[in-house]
Amino acid sequence: MVRSSPPTRAVLGTTVALLTSCTTTEMAQSWRDSTYTPAPVQHVLVVAITPRESYRVAFEDAVAKVFVERGFPTVTAVSLFPEGRPTRDQVAAYVKSQGVDLVVTQRVAKQLEITHAPGAPYEPVNANNDWYGPWDASAPMAAGPDEYSENVTMAAETSVYAVKTQPERAIWRGSSTTFDFRSVRGAAASLAASLANNLVKTGILRK
């Protein structure tokens, strides 16, 4: 007689939700300071704060590319400070000396979601030894091992500062939808486009 065997014991593993190439990362929510009076923008500085240097380059370059294509001169912090994340004083000195109008900061961070599923019940191998055992509804059941999975994604928080008029308080903030950390370049490009559209629509990016 063939007996059912208990399920293979689940081990803690990491599974990453893969986003297809057509998936778009965009602003999920945003806020604008209603008291801010827009002014013509002629110089933008982009600063990304990320867990990896490659992410920093991807996000800063993506925003700069989209802004420049729309006619807003933009420089990246990585081009000015290639040795690493600039200090507040370094950025402030550049902003003041170069007459920067807007500073766009992006903070990119990983998000970890752990999913738990109770183990499925099963009949132990030797629960009943007679021929009827496999069909006996009253046979004692054992609980299978719990199963866990981890989903690792990333998200970006963006803030915009009108450094000439109110450098200490953001005039716009937005948070992105999550994206796969292995599709950073694609996510950065689509997020930059979404950011530019939002800033133009709200009147912050204006000529």
C-alpha positions, 0 to 999 in steps of 0.5 A, a space after each residue: 500500500 502506498 502511503 502519503 508522505 508528509 510535505 517537504 519542510 518549508 525553508 525560509 527563502 527570499 522571493 522577489 516579485 519581478 516587474 515586467 519591462 512594461 511596468 511603470 513606476 510613478 508617483 503614487 501620491 503627492 503634496 504641494 505647498 498651496 502658499 508657494 508662488 511659482 517662479 521661472 526655473 532656470 537651474 535645477 540640482 538633483 540629489 539622490 540618497 540611495 543604498 548603492 552608488 549605482 542607484 544614485 547615478 541612475 536616479 539623478 541621471 534620469 531626472 536630469 535627462 527628463 528635465 533638460 528635455 523639457 527645457 530646464 537646465 539641470 545638474 546632478 550631484 554625482 557629476 559635481 561630487 563624484 567621490 560620494 554623497 555630498 554634505 549639506 554644506 557642500 550642496 548649500 555652497 553650490 546652490 548659493 554660488 550658482 544661483 540654483 532655483 530648485 533642489 530635487 532630492 530623492 531618497 530611495 530605500 528598500 522595503 521588505 514584506 514577509 508573508 506567512 501561511 500556516 502549514 497544510 494539515 496531513 495524515 502521518 504515515 502510520 496514523 492508521 495501519 489497516 486498509 481503510 486508513 487513507 479514507 478514514 475521515 476521523 484519522 488524526 491529522 498533523 499540522 504541516 510546517 508554516 511557510 514564509 516568503 519575503 518580497 523585496 521591493 524599493 520605493 522613492 520619496 521625492 522632495 522639491 525645495 525652492 532654495 531662493 525663497 524657502 530653503 528649509 521647507 519643501 514646496 512639493 513632496 511625492 512618494 512612488 509606487 514600489 519597484 523591483 530593485 533589479 529594474 532600477 534603471 527602468 524605474 528611475 526613467 519612468 519615475 522621472 517622467 511622472 515627476 516632471 509631469 506632476 511638477 509641470 502640472 502643479 506649476 512648479 516647473 515653469 519657464 
